[in-house]
Amino acid sequence: MLTNIMKSVAIGALLLALLWRPLAGYELMLQLVISISAVMVILQAAFAGRFLLAGGFLVVVVLFNPIVPVELSDSTARWLNSACVMMFALSMAVLSAAKPRLSIPSITNRTPGSESL
């Protein structure tokens, strides 16, 4: 649940950065939100066994880390923001659908529908 909220916040922040040229303080906040959200997606994908998706978000963490920022041109930054919006949306679709339903075992009837010998 928290991961889905962070993904939604990350998508909103990236869309805001695409539509409006952010100030310097907003860039730091954007990098922080995106990197934290990407780390959460990496953990969720690793637990689900989706290591390719986790590797893709590792690249996002490296590009958006606030500790050692990567300088990009405006056109490259806009392209990267668009790609990250699609990646977060893809992760919401892929990782949400992968939850198996657990069945509750019956105490009185071990094999329903079978006949005894």
N, C-alpha and C positions, 0 to 999 in steps of 0.2 A: 504494500500500500504506500509506504513512504517512498519507495523507489519510483512508483508511478507518479506521485506528486512531484518529485524532483525532476522526472523526465518532462512533465508538463511545464514546470517552471523554466527548464532549460529551453524547451521549444519556444515558449513565449519570449524569453530573453533574446534568443537568436533571431526571432522574427522582428522584434523591436530594433535590434541592431541592424537588420537588413533594411528596414524602412526608414530609420532615422540615424544619422551619423552621431554616434555617442561621444560624450565628453571623456576626458582622461580618467576621471573617477569611475565612470560607468564601465570603461574597458577593464579595469581591475576587478570590479564586481562581476562582470560577464565572465571573465576568465575563471574566477573562483567558483561561480555557480556551475559552469560547464564542466570544470575539472572534477568537482565533487560529484556531480550527477554521473559523469562518465565512470568514475571509480565505482559508484554504486551499481551501474549497469555491468561493469566488468565482474563484480562479485556475483551478481544475479545470473549472468551468463555462465560463469564458471561452475556454479552450483547446478545449473541446468544442463551442463555438458556441452554448451555451445561455445567452443573455444575459438572458432573463427570470428564470431561476433565479439568476443572478449578481446581478441587481438586488434580488431578494428577500432574498438574504443580505447585501447591502449595508445594508439596513434593520436586520438583526440585528446587524451590526457597530456601527452607530450606537447602537442601544438598549443593547447590552451592553459598550460601550467602558469600560475601567477608568480612562481619563484624565479624561473628563468624564462621570461617571455620571448616568443619568437616574433620577430618583426616581419610583417607581410605588407605588400602593397594593397591599396584599396580594392582593386579588382580581385586579387587573390583572396583577401579576407572575406569579401562578399561571396565568392565561390565556396570557400571553406565553410562559411556560416550556412549556406544553402545545403551543402552536403551533410553537415551535422544535424540540421533539422530533419532531413530524410533519414539519417541513421537513428536518431532518437525515436522517430515515428515508427520505423521498422522494428526497433527493439521493443516498443510497446506492443506491436502486433505479434511478434514472434514469441516473446517471453511470457506474455499473458496467456496465450493459447496452449502453452506446454504444461499446464498444471493438471495432473491426473486426478480423477475422482477416486476417493478411497471408499471401499465397501465396508459395511459393518458385518462381521461374521455372526452367524446365528448360533446361539447356544444349544437350542433344542433340535435343530435340523441341520446336520453337517452337510449333507448333499441333497438339496431340495430336488424333487422330481425323480429320485431313484427309488427302486424297490428293493426290499431286503430279500435275501435268498432263503 
